[in-house]
């Protein structure tokens, strides 16, 4: 699954720079995660870095975007193919 940021977000700015895929950006009121870029850090790290640094634990898995590890790795390979 991709990750999502909930309304509990306090806009502390720590998650955005941690995302190796550039999937996190400032939304209208809180940060948002682009599910097309989120790989849960598969291919980069063992655990999602945004979840590790979030001080209010507001970054759960997004049930609207179910993906398994193979799907996430495929997305990672597509995102990094041009780099």
C-alpha atoms as an extended CHARMM CRD file, in Angstrom:
* protein
*
        83  EXT
         1         1  UNK       CA              0.0000000000        0.0000000000        0.0000000000  PROA      1               0.0000000000
         2         2  UNK       CA              1.0130000000        3.5460000000       -0.4530000000  PROA      2               0.0000000000
         3         3  UNK       CA              1.0450000000        5.6800000000        2.6640000000  PROA      3               0.0000000000
         4         4  UNK       CA             -1.1910000000        8.6120000000        3.5240000000  PROA      4               0.0000000000
         5         5  UNK       CA             -1.0540000000       11.5380000000        5.9260000000  PROA      5               0.0000000000
         6         6  UNK       CA             -4.0430000000       12.0360000000        8.2100000000  PROA      6               0.0000000000
         7         7  UNK       CA             -5.6530000000       15.1640000000        9.6470000000  PROA      7               0.0000000000
         8         8  UNK       CA             -3.4990000000       14.7870000000       12.7660000000  PROA      8               0.0000000000
         9         9  UNK       CA             -0.5760000000       16.2200000000       10.7450000000  PROA      9               0.0000000000
        10        10  UNK       CA              0.9390000000       19.2500000000       12.4930000000  PROA      10              0.0000000000
        11        11  UNK       CA              2.9170000000       20.4690000000        9.4560000000  PROA      11              0.0000000000
        12        12  UNK       CA              6.2010000000       19.9850000000       11.2530000000  PROA      12              0.0000000000
        13        13  UNK       CA              8.0630000000       19.6350000000        7.9320000000  PROA      13              0.0000000000
        14        14  UNK       CA             10.1310000000       16.5780000000        8.9140000000  PROA      14              0.0000000000
        15        15  UNK       CA              8.5910000000       14.0110000000        6.5550000000  PROA      15              0.0000000000
        16        16  UNK       CA              9.0130000000       15.7720000000        3.2090000000  PROA      16              0.0000000000
        17        17  UNK       CA             12.8310000000       15.7780000000        3.0550000000  PROA      17              0.0000000000
        18        18  UNK       CA             12.9560000000       12.1340000000        4.2080000000  PROA      18              0.0000000000
        19        19  UNK       CA             11.0540000000       10.8060000000        1.1690000000  PROA      19              0.0000000000
        20        20  UNK       CA             13.5360000000        9.4030000000       -1.3530000000  PROA      20              0.0000000000
        21        21  UNK       CA             10.9080000000        9.4500000000       -4.1160000000  PROA      21              0.0000000000
        22        22  UNK       CA              9.6800000000       13.0220000000       -3.6540000000  PROA      22              0.0000000000
        23        23  UNK       CA              6.1760000000       11.6940000000       -2.9630000000  PROA      23              0.0000000000
        24        24  UNK       CA              5.4530000000       14.0840000000       -0.0780000000  PROA      24              0.0000000000
        25        25  UNK       CA              4.4540000000       17.6870000000       -0.6530000000  PROA      25              0.0000000000
        26        26  UNK       CA              2.6210000000       20.4760000000        1.1290000000  PROA      26              0.0000000000
        27        27  UNK       CA             -1.1080000000       20.3130000000        0.4450000000  PROA      27              0.0000000000
        28        28  UNK       CA             -3.7190000000       22.9860000000        1.0790000000  PROA      28              0.0000000000
        29        29  UNK       CA             -3.8040000000       22.3400000000        4.8330000000  PROA      29              0.0000000000
        30        30  UNK       CA             -1.4760000000       19.4300000000        5.5740000000  PROA      30              0.0000000000
        31        31  UNK       CA              1.2280000000       17.4650000000        3.8210000000  PROA      31              0.0000000000
        32        32  UNK       CA              0.0690000000       14.9170000000        1.2510000000  PROA      32              0.0000000000
        33        33  UNK       CA              1.5750000000       11.7910000000       -0.2840000000  PROA      33              0.0000000000
        34        34  UNK       CA              1.3290000000       11.0760000000       -4.0010000000  PROA      34              0.0000000000
        35        35  UNK       CA              0.3940000000        7.3730000000       -4.1570000000  PROA      35              0.0000000000
        36        36  UNK       CA              1.9430000000        7.1330000000       -7.6230000000  PROA      36              0.0000000000
        37        37  UNK       CA              5.3650000000        7.9620000000       -6.1680000000  PROA      37              0.0000000000
        38        38  UNK       CA              5.1220000000        6.2840000000       -2.7490000000  PROA      38              0.0000000000
        39        39  UNK       CA              6.9220000000        2.9460000000       -2.5390000000  PROA      39              0.0000000000
        40        40  UNK       CA              6.9090000000        2.8020000000        1.2880000000  PROA      40              0.0000000000
        41        41  UNK       CA             10.6660000000        3.2780000000        0.7720000000  PROA      41              0.0000000000
        42        42  UNK       CA             10.9400000000       -0.1740000000       -0.8370000000  PROA      42              0.0000000000
        43        43  UNK       CA             14.1490000000       -0.1240000000       -2.8610000000  PROA      43              0.0000000000
        44        44  UNK       CA             15.6570000000        2.5510000000       -0.6400000000  PROA      44              0.0000000000
        45        45  UNK       CA             15.1820000000        1.5650000000        3.0120000000  PROA      45              0.0000000000
        46        46  UNK       CA             13.7950000000       -1.2960000000        5.1270000000  PROA      46              0.0000000000
        47        47  UNK       CA             11.0590000000        0.8920000000        6.6190000000  PROA      47              0.0000000000
        48        48  UNK       CA              9.1320000000        3.9610000000        5.4830000000  PROA      48              0.0000000000
        49        49  UNK       CA             11.2880000000        6.8890000000        6.5570000000  PROA      49              0.0000000000
        50        50  UNK       CA              8.4000000000        9.3270000000        6.8990000000  PROA      50              0.0000000000
        51        51  UNK       CA              6.7670000000        7.0360000000        9.4670000000  PROA      51              0.0000000000
        52        52  UNK       CA             10.0500000000        6.8340000000       11.3600000000  PROA      52              0.0000000000
        53        53  UNK       CA             10.4100000000       10.6030000000       11.7560000000  PROA      53              0.0000000000
        54        54  UNK       CA              6.7550000000       11.6180000000       12.2220000000  PROA      54              0.0000000000
        55        55  UNK       CA              6.3330000000       12.9290000000       15.7830000000  PROA      55              0.0000000000
        56        56  UNK       CA              2.5460000000       12.4600000000       15.8470000000  PROA      56              0.0000000000
        57        57  UNK       CA              2.2870000000        9.0510000000       14.1310000000  PROA      57              0.0000000000
        58        58  UNK       CA             -0.1080000000       10.3030000000       11.4350000000  PROA      58              0.0000000000
        59        59  UNK       CA              1.1950000000        8.3540000000        8.4170000000  PROA      59              0.0000000000
        60        60  UNK       CA             -0.6980000000        5.0460000000        8.1330000000  PROA      60              0.0000000000
        61        61  UNK       CA             -1.0410000000        2.7450000000        5.1390000000  PROA      61              0.0000000000
        62        62  UNK       CA             -3.5860000000        4.0050000000        2.6000000000  PROA      62              0.0000000000
        63        63  UNK       CA             -6.3730000000        1.4240000000        2.1830000000  PROA      63              0.0000000000
        64        64  UNK       CA             -7.3430000000        3.0990000000       -1.1120000000  PROA      64              0.0000000000
        65        65  UNK       CA             -4.0230000000        2.0210000000       -2.6660000000  PROA      65              0.0000000000
        66        66  UNK       CA             -3.3370000000       -1.6340000000       -1.8140000000  PROA      66              0.0000000000
        67        67  UNK       CA              0.0310000000       -2.8800000000       -3.0610000000  PROA      67              0.0000000000
        68        68  UNK       CA              2.2870000000       -5.7590000000       -2.1030000000  PROA      68              0.0000000000
        69        69  UNK       CA              6.0970000000       -5.6490000000       -1.8730000000  PROA      69              0.0000000000
        70        70  UNK       CA              6.4770000000       -6.8440000000       -5.4730000000  PROA      70              0.0000000000
        71        71  UNK       CA              4.1960000000       -4.0330000000       -6.7000000000  PROA      71              0.0000000000
        72        72  UNK       CA              6.1650000000       -1.5060000000       -4.6630000000  PROA      72              0.0000000000
        73        73  UNK       CA              9.4770000000       -2.7740000000       -6.0260000000  PROA      73              0.0000000000
        74        74  UNK       CA              8.1430000000       -2.5360000000       -9.5870000000  PROA      74              0.0000000000
        75        75  UNK       CA              7.0700000000        1.0520000000       -8.9160000000  PROA      75              0.0000000000
        76        76  UNK       CA             10.5060000000        1.8150000000       -7.4350000000  PROA      76              0.0000000000
        77        77  UNK       CA             12.2160000000        0.4290000000      -10.5480000000  PROA      77              0.0000000000
        78        78  UNK       CA             10.0110000000        2.5570000000      -12.8210000000  PROA      78              0.0000000000
        79        79  UNK       CA             10.5920000000        5.6940000000      -10.7420000000  PROA      79              0.0000000000
        80        80  UNK       CA             14.3570000000        5.2330000000      -10.7280000000  PROA      80              0.0000000000
        81        81  UNK       CA             14.7770000000        4.0120000000      -14.3190000000  PROA      81              0.0000000000
        82        82  UNK       CA             15.5210000000        7.5040000000      -15.6130000000  PROA      82              0.0000000000
        83        83  UNK       CA             17.9830000000        8.3980000000      -12.8590000000  PROA      83              0.0000000000
